[in-house]
Amino acid sequence: MSKEVVSYYENSDEIKKKIWSLLTNAVLDRSSEFRTPVFICGNETNLDGRVVVIRKVDQENNYIQYHSDIRSSKIEKIKKNPNCSILFYGKEEKIQLRIKAECVVNFNNDISKESWKNTGHISRKCYLVENGPGTESDKPTSGLDSKFDNFDFTKEESEAGYKNFCVIKCKIKSIEWLYLAAKGHRRALINFNESKNFTWLVP
Ligand SMILES: Cc1cc2nc3c(=O)[nH]c(=O)nc-3n(C[C@H](O)[C@H](O)[C@H](O)COP(=O)(O)O)c2cc1C
């Protein structure tokens, strides 16, 4: 647990600055602990989480994005209930972030086109599976044709994956911050929809 006093220990502006810097850096830095949060969606009787990779962070417009296969089970869940939660924990930073967001699935539109263009040839591989994620199989499988399995495909061939590709845009409603420190944990809620947007909480 941290003993040093950091600039964001009890300063709301510094906390906000730290949050956005962690999120923004997560997109660029493959080894960031904040790059792979747990995305949780569903309804009262069927709720689940899975790890995703944060691909875009927009502080000005207050959203984050990740990519997915349009056939994955979370897509129907998001369409039925767009209220989702995104959970981050950085062991090194001793910071937990709990984001509540309203999500939109972007499929075959300008947003998905733009993101697809920036998705490298190798990363496109997961969108080339024949049957959607979660489809049952008689044998252990990657779901890929062996050609794709061995990375033996051209950029042109990878274009076939676009028909399965989508971008989940998560408009942030609130961020709950928890910082673990030996001299006392600190917790706060930043609410983007209310006028009093920063509230200290008992950790
Ligand atoms: C490190 C890691 C990164 C992942 N990134 C993504 C991602 O960006 N998008 C995604 O849809 N699934 C990603 N997955 C796979 C999901 O965790 C999940 O298995 C998959 O999306 C199917 O779940 P679903 O049917 O509930 O949607 C990732 C898994 C791991 C372990």
The ligand as an ORCA input file, in Angstrom:
! r2SCAN-3c Opt
* xyz 0 1
  C      -6.882     -9.842    -22.755
  C      -8.225    -10.007    -23.416
  C      -8.678     -9.021    -24.260
  C      -9.925     -9.143    -24.887
  N     -10.384     -8.121    -25.677
  C     -11.634     -8.189    -26.193
  C     -12.186     -7.071    -26.900
  O     -11.571     -6.011    -27.050
  N     -13.439     -7.195    -27.399
  C     -14.190     -8.327    -27.211
  O     -15.329     -8.363    -27.671
  N     -13.701     -9.388    -26.562
  C     -12.448     -9.346    -26.030
  N     -11.936    -10.407    -25.338
  C     -12.735    -11.654    -25.243
  C     -13.849    -11.456    -24.216
  O     -13.323    -11.437    -22.903
  C     -14.946    -12.517    -24.340
  O     -14.398    -13.802    -24.151
  C     -15.638    -12.465    -25.703
  O     -15.903    -11.117    -26.049
  C     -16.948    -13.267    -25.728
  O     -17.777    -12.844    -24.681
  P     -19.296    -12.454    -24.895
  O     -19.933    -13.551    -25.663
  O     -19.845    -12.321    -23.507
  O     -19.371    -11.195    -25.645
  C     -10.714    -10.306    -24.677
  C     -10.241    -11.287    -23.803
  C      -9.027    -11.145    -23.189
  C      -8.566    -12.221    -22.236
*
